[in-house]
Amino acid sequence: MDLSRCNCDKAGFCPAFRRKMDDRNHRWCENITEEKRINYFRQNSGVYVEDIKKNRVGIILINYHPCGGVKTWCENLIPIIKDYTTGIGCVNTPDESIADLGIPFGSSERYLKNLSKKSDIILAWGFSNIKKYSPKRTIFIHHGDETNVWSRDTINNLDVVPEKIVCVNPTVAKQNGYQCIPNCVTENRCSKTIDRRSNTVLWGHRFTAEKRPELAIEIAKVMPDFKFLFCGNMPTEDHLNQINSLQNAEYLGIKKNLSSLFEVSSVFLSTSEQESYGYSVAEAIRSGLPVVSTPTGIAKDLADIKVEGDVPISWAKAIRLCSGSFASGKEKIKDLNVKFQQDWKDLIC
């Protein structure tokens, strides 16, 4: 099979990957390097699946996106448990950056079942039908809070009784009796300094309904003396037009790492209606950047000022109070990092 080029004339069944490729997969395959294409083929082709070596723990996720909480969680966890890890699987086709984790990966049914067969424990993240893949032992990772409908439905519809439920959210873990292992925030995703005098508000999220970008834009409108920086994926044309119409607002595109923006900001803003954990919030706090947020995810415990409702003036008042200060929860985030590493070592290693 010639893997030096894409083998499909258009999206459809690919004879190399032996699977149906949607438009997104096909575009990736057309533009990716030969080395990455060959590596991806070897990890996902049934011919190579049997090469997975038996080990203690396998990880199966619902999705793996190019940025976001799941990716960051994996990047933090796998170095700790790598010697005990069979591989990582994804129910849906993962972003190609999953190869950077440095362990076997795949998303075919054959791969997932073999991963399960060769693992003593499965860490399951984000899906309910665990029985299809799970061996005798399953640890379910619960990453939402009570405002996250999708996460709540997922855990309520589990088709197995997991050996343990690990929750990344301290409040939810305490309410439900789950073991709490909060997410880790690494130094390379944080800044060492912030610009307290810049009067600059940073909003860094996906432009989706639950993140409420429209509210953030309305807040910018009532604060002409503050600069607003917007970044994240999936903005609509209307979002971009509204931001571009404001003299005090700018859209900076997709940023996989916000550390350089933390340095030039004085407040981090989160208008999310629901939040699983809120990595960007945690990273801002770890950088010393004060956070104004809805009481969701980790912000419920650590945000400097929590605001409910959608009245822009109320949010503006909170931002003015925070701007020029330091995040009050910075040391608590440091403590959570130590807990993350030690608790996962105790659980898996």
C-alpha positions as CSV (number, residue, x, y, z in Angstrom):
1,M,0.0,0.0,0.0
2,D,1.4,3.4,-1.0
3,L,1.3,5.7,2.0
4,S,3.3,8.5,0.5
5,R,0.0,10.2,-0.7
6,C,-3.7,10.2,0.1
7,N,-5.2,7.0,-1.4
8,C,-8.7,8.4,-1.8
9,D,-10.0,10.6,-4.6
10,K,-12.6,12.0,-2.2
11,A,-14.0,11.3,1.2
12,G,-15.2,7.7,1.5
13,F,-13.8,4.3,2.1
14,C,-10.0,4.5,2.4
15,P,-8.1,1.3,1.3
16,A,-5.1,2.2,3.5
17,F,-6.9,3.0,6.7
18,R,-9.6,0.4,5.9
19,R,-12.3,2.7,7.2
20,K,-14.8,5.2,6.0
21,M,-13.2,8.7,6.1
22,D,-15.4,11.8,6.5
23,D,-14.4,15.1,4.9
24,R,-12.4,16.2,7.9
25,N,-10.3,13.0,8.0
26,H,-9.8,13.2,4.3
27,R,-8.6,16.8,4.4
28,W,-6.1,15.9,7.1
29,C,-4.9,12.9,5.2
30,E,-4.3,14.9,2.0
31,N,-2.2,17.5,3.9
32,I,-0.3,15.5,6.5
33,T,3.3,14.4,6.2
34,E,4.2,10.9,5.0
35,E,5.7,10.1,8.3
36,K,2.6,11.0,10.3
37,R,0.3,9.2,7.8
38,I,2.4,6.0,8.2
39,N,2.4,6.3,12.0
40,Y,-1.3,6.9,12.1
41,F,-2.0,3.9,9.7
42,R,0.2,1.6,11.8
43,Q,-1.7,2.5,15.0
44,N,-5.2,2.2,13.5
45,S,-4.9,-0.7,11.0
46,G,-6.1,-4.0,12.1
47,V,-2.9,-5.7,11.0
48,Y,-1.0,-3.9,13.8
49,V,-3.6,-3.9,16.5
50,E,-2.4,-7.3,17.9
51,D,1.0,-5.7,18.6
52,I,-0.4,-3.9,21.6
53,K,1.5,-5.2,24.7
54,K,-0.4,-6.2,27.8
55,N,-0.1,-3.7,30.7
56,R,-2.0,-2.4,33.7
57,V,-4.2,0.4,32.5
58,G,-5.9,1.4,29.2
59,I,-7.5,4.8,28.6
60,I,-10.6,5.2,26.5
61,L,-12.0,8.6,25.7
62,I,-15.1,9.8,23.9
63,N,-13.1,12.5,22.0
64,Y,-9.7,13.9,21.6
65,H,-9.6,17.5,20.3
66,P,-6.6,19.6,19.3
67,C,-7.1,21.8,22.4
68,G,-9.2,21.6,25.5
69,G,-9.6,19.8,28.8
70,V,-9.3,16.2,27.7
71,K,-6.1,16.8,25.8
72,T,-4.5,18.7,28.7
73,W,-5.6,16.0,31.2
74,C,-3.9,13.3,29.0
75,E,-0.8,15.4,28.7
76,N,-0.5,15.7,32.4
77,L,-1.5,12.2,33.4
78,I,0.4,10.0,30.9
79,P,3.9,11.0,32.0
80,I,2.9,9.9,35.5
81,I,1.5,6.4,34.5
82,K,3.2,5.8,31.2
83,D,5.2,2.8,32.3
84,Y,1.9,1.1,33.4
85,T,-0.2,2.1,30.3
86,T,-1.3,-0.2,27.6
87,G,-2.4,2.5,25.2
88,I,-5.1,5.1,24.6
89,G,-8.3,4.7,22.6
90,C,-10.9,7.1,21.3
91,V,-14.6,6.2,20.5
92,N,-14.7,9.0,17.9
93,T,-11.8,9.7,15.5
94,P,-9.2,11.6,17.5
95,D,-7.2,14.7,16.4
96,E,-3.8,13.6,15.0
97,S,-2.0,15.3,17.9
98,I,-2.9,12.3,20.0
99,A,0.3,10.7,18.5
100,D,2.3,13.2,20.5
101,L,1.4,11.5,23.7
102,G,3.9,8.8,22.8
103,I,1.8,5.7,23.5
104,P,-0.2,3.4,21.3
105,F,-3.5,4.9,20.1
106,G,-6.4,4.1,18.0
107,S,-10.1,4.5,17.4
108,S,-11.3,1.4,15.5
109,E,-13.6,-1.1,17.2
110,R,-11.0,-3.8,16.9
111,Y,-8.3,-1.6,18.5
112,L,-10.6,-0.6,21.4
113,K,-11.6,-4.1,22.2
114,N,-8.0,-5.3,22.0
115,L,-6.9,-2.4,24.3
116,S,-9.5,-3.5,26.8
117,K,-8.5,-7.2,26.6
118,K,-4.9,-6.4,27.3
119,S,-5.5,-4.0,30.2
120,D,-6.3,-4.8,33.8
121,I,-8.1,-1.5,34.3
122,I,-9.8,0.9,31.9
123,L,-10.0,4.6,32.7
124,A,-13.2,5.7,30.9
125,W,-13.8,9.4,30.1
126,G,-17.0,10.9,28.6
127,F,-19.2,8.0,27.5
128,S,-21.9,5.7,29.1
129,N,-21.7,2.4,27.1
130,I,-18.6,1.3,29.0
131,K,-19.6,-2.4,29.1
132,K,-18.8,-2.8,25.4
133,Y,-15.1,-2.1,26.1
134,S,-14.4,-2.6,29.8
135,P,-12.6,-5.6,31.4
136,K,-13.3,-6.6,35.0
137,R,-12.3,-3.2,36.4
138,T,-13.3,0.3,35.3
139,I,-12.5,3.7,36.8
140,F,-14.9,6.4,35.4
141,I,-13.6,9.9,35.2
142,H,-16.4,12.4,36.0
143,H,-15.4,15.8,34.8
144,G,-18.5,17.9,35.0
145,D,-20.4,19.9,37.7
146,E,-24.1,20.0,38.3
147,T,-24.6,22.7,35.6
148,N,-23.2,20.4,32.9
149,V,-26.2,18.6,31.5
150,W,-24.2,16.4,29.1
151,S,-21.8,15.2,31.9
152,R,-24.7,14.6,34.3
153,D,-26.6,12.5,31.8
154,T,-23.4,10.5,31.0
155,I,-22.9,9.4,34.6
156,N,-26.6,8.7,35.2
157,N,-26.7,6.4,32.2
158,L,-23.6,4.3,32.8
159,D,-24.2,0.7,31.8
160,V,-21.7,-0.7,34.4
161,V,-21.1,0.0,38.0
162,P,-17.5,1.3,38.0
163,E,-15.0,0.2,40.7
164,K,-14.4,3.9,41.4
165,I,-15.6,7.3,40.2
166,V,-12.9,9.9,40.1
167,C,-14.2,13.5,39.9
168,V,-12.1,16.5,38.9
169,N,-14.4,18.9,40.5
170,P,-13.9,19.3,44.3
171,T,-17.5,20.5,45.0
172,V,-19.2,17.7,43.0
173,A,-16.9,15.1,44.5
174,K,-17.8,16.2,48.0
175,Q,-21.5,16.3,47.3
176,N,-21.6,12.8,45.8
177,G,-18.9,10.9,47.8
178,Y,-16.6,10.5,44.8
179,Q,-12.8,10.5,45.0
180,C,-11.6,13.9,44.0
181,I,-8.4,14.2,41.9
182,P,-8.5,17.8,40.6
183,N,-6.9,18.5,37.2
184,C,-3.2,19.6,37.1
185,V,-2.1,23.0,35.7
186,T,1.5,22.9,34.4
187,E,4.0,25.7,34.4
188,N,4.4,25.8,30.7
189,R,0.8,26.8,30.3
190,C,1.0,29.7,32.7
191,S,2.8,33.0,32.9
192,K,5.0,34.2,35.7
193,T,3.9,37.8,35.4
194,I,0.7,39.7,34.6
195,D,0.2,43.3,33.6
196,R,-2.0,44.7,36.5
197,R,-2.1,48.2,35.0
198,S,-3.1,47.2,31.4
199,N,-6.9,47.3,31.9
200,T,-7.1,44.3,29.6
201,V,-9.7,41.6,29.8
202,L,-9.0,38.2,28.3
203,W,-11.8,35.9,27.2
204,G,-10.5,32.5,26.0
205,H,-13.1,29.8,25.3
206,R,-14.9,28.1,22.4
207,F,-17.5,30.3,20.8
208,T,-20.3,28.0,21.7
209,A,-23.7,28.6,23.3
210,E,-22.7,27.4,26.8
211,K,-19.7,29.7,26.9
212,R,-21.9,32.7,26.1
213,P,-19.6,34.8,23.9
214,E,-22.5,37.2,23.2
215,L,-22.5,38.2,26.9
216,A,-18.8,38.9,26.8
217,I,-19.2,41.1,23.7
218,E,-22.0,43.0,25.5
219,I,-19.7,43.5,28.5
220,A,-17.0,44.9,26.2
221,K,-19.6,47.4,24.8
222,V,-20.2,48.9,28.3
223,M,-16.5,49.1,29.2
224,P,-14.9,51.3,26.4
225,D,-12.0,52.2,28.7
226,F,-10.9,48.5,28.9
227,K,-9.4,46.4,26.1
228,F,-11.0,43.0,25.4
229,L,-9.0,40.2,23.9
230,F,-11.1,37.3,22.5
231,C,-9.6,33.9,21.4
232,G,-11.0,30.5,20.8
233,N,-12.3,28.3,18.1
234,M,-15.7,28.2,16.3
235,P,-16.6,31.9,16.2
236,T,-19.5,32.7,13.8
237,E,-19.4,35.5,11.3
238,D,-21.7,37.5,13.5
239,H,-19.3,37.1,16.5
240,L,-16.4,38.3,14.4
241,N,-18.4,41.2,13.0
242,Q,-19.5,42.4,16.4
243,I,-16.0,42.1,17.8
244,N,-14.5,44.0,14.8
245,S,-17.0,46.7,15.2
246,L,-15.7,47.6,18.7
247,Q,-12.6,49.9,19.0
248,N,-11.7,48.2,22.3
249,A,-12.0,44.5,21.2
250,E,-9.9,42.2,19.2
251,Y,-10.2,38.5,18.1
252,L,-6.8,36.7,18.2
253,G,-7.8,33.4,16.7
254,I,-7.2,29.9,18.2
255,K,-4.6,29.8,21.0
256,K,-3.6,26.3,22.3
257,N,-1.6,28.0,25.0
258,L,-2.8,31.2,26.7
259,S,0.3,32.0,28.8
260,S,1.5,34.9,26.6
261,L,-1.9,36.5,26.8
262,F,-2.1,36.1,30.6
263,E,1.1,38.2,30.7
264,V,-0.6,41.2,29.0
265,S,-3.9,41.0,30.8
266,S,-5.3,42.3,34.1
267,V,-8.5,40.1,34.4
268,F,-9.6,36.8,33.0
269,L,-13.3,36.6,32.1
270,S,-15.4,33.4,32.0
271,T,-19.1,33.8,31.1
272,S,-19.8,30.1,30.8
273,E,-23.2,28.9,31.6
274,Q,-21.8,25.4,32.4
275,E,-18.3,24.2,32.7
276,S,-16.8,20.8,33.2
277,Y,-13.7,22.0,35.0
278,G,-12.4,25.1,33.3
279,Y,-8.7,24.6,32.5
280,S,-8.3,28.2,31.2
281,V,-9.7,29.5,34.5
282,A,-7.3,27.4,36.5
283,E,-4.4,28.4,34.3
284,A,-5.2,32.1,34.7
285,I,-5.4,31.7,38.5
286,R,-2.1,29.8,38.5
287,S,-0.6,32.7,36.6
288,G,-1.9,35.1,39.3
289,L,-4.5,36.6,37.0
290,P,-7.7,37.5,38.9
291,V,-10.8,35.8,37.5
292,V,-14.4,37.0,37.2
293,S,-16.6,34.1,36.4
294,T,-19.9,32.4,36.7
295,P,-19.9,29.9,39.7
296,T,-19.2,26.8,37.5
297,G,-16.4,24.2,37.4
298,I,-13.3,25.1,39.4
299,A,-14.3,28.8,39.3
300,K,-17.0,27.9,41.9
301,D,-14.3,27.4,44.4
302,L,-11.5,29.7,43.3
303,A,-12.7,32.6,41.2
304,D,-12.0,36.0,42.8
305,I,-15.5,37.3,42.0
306,K,-18.5,35.1,40.9
307,V,-21.3,36.7,39.0
308,E,-24.6,35.2,38.0
309,G,-27.0,36.5,35.4
310,D,-26.5,38.3,32.1
311,V,-26.6,42.0,33.0
312,P,-23.4,43.5,31.5
313,I,-23.2,46.4,34.0
314,S,-23.0,43.8,36.9
315,W,-20.1,42.1,35.2
316,A,-18.4,45.3,34.4
317,K,-18.5,46.3,38.1
318,A,-16.9,43.0,39.1
319,I,-14.1,43.4,36.4
320,R,-13.3,46.9,37.7
321,L,-13.0,45.6,41.2
322,C,-10.6,42.8,40.2
323,S,-8.4,44.6,37.7
324,G,-5.1,45.5,39.2
325,S,-5.1,42.7,41.8
326,F,-3.6,39.2,42.0
327,A,-5.6,36.0,41.9
328,S,-6.5,34.9,45.5
329,G,-6.5,31.2,44.6
330,K,-3.0,30.9,43.2
331,E,-1.5,28.9,46.0
332,K,-4.5,26.6,46.1
333,I,-3.9,25.7,42.5
334,K,-0.3,24.8,43.4
335,D,-1.6,22.4,46.0
336,L,-4.0,20.8,43.5
337,N,-1.1,20.0,41.2
338,V,0.7,18.1,44.0
339,K,-2.5,16.2,44.8
340,F,-3.0,15.3,41.1
341,Q,0.4,13.7,40.8
342,Q,0.4,11.8,44.1
343,D,-3.2,10.6,43.9
344,W,-2.8,9.1,40.4
345,K,0.4,7.4,41.4
346,D,-1.4,5.9,44.4
347,L,-4.3,4.8,42.2
348,I,-2.5,3.3,39.3
349,C,1.2,2.7,40.0
